[in-house]
Amino acid sequence: MSAGEVACTYAVLILHDDGIPITAEKISSLVKAAGVQVESYWPSLFAKLAEKRNVEDLVMNVGSGGGAAPVAAAAPSAGGAAAAAAPAAEEKKEEPKEESDDDMGFSLFD
């Protein structure tokens, strides 16, 4: 991510947090006030994104994986092979048990 993208991202978040309508002019003014040089097209792209998508949804879904939906959609067409692979991914690794004092034959207070 370039510095211009990051600056515009923060500007959109600031505007959204303050409840100010997100426009290219307001993004540009925030970025200029921060002293960051950006390409002229970044503020308008971010403003169009904010128009089409809810910023609150984008913020709340940052940690969700984007690749899971296509895999789930492909599972019915893949048949049994995809269904057999799913349980293998869900298996958890066993953590090695730590030895307790009882296993060693002594304790701290003996």
Secondary structure, DSSP 8 states (H G I E B T S, - for coil): --HHHHHHHHHHHHHHHHT----HHHHHHHHHHTT----THHHHHHHHHHHHS-HHHHHHTSSS-SSHHHHHHHHHHHTHHHHHHHHHHH----------HHHHT--TT-
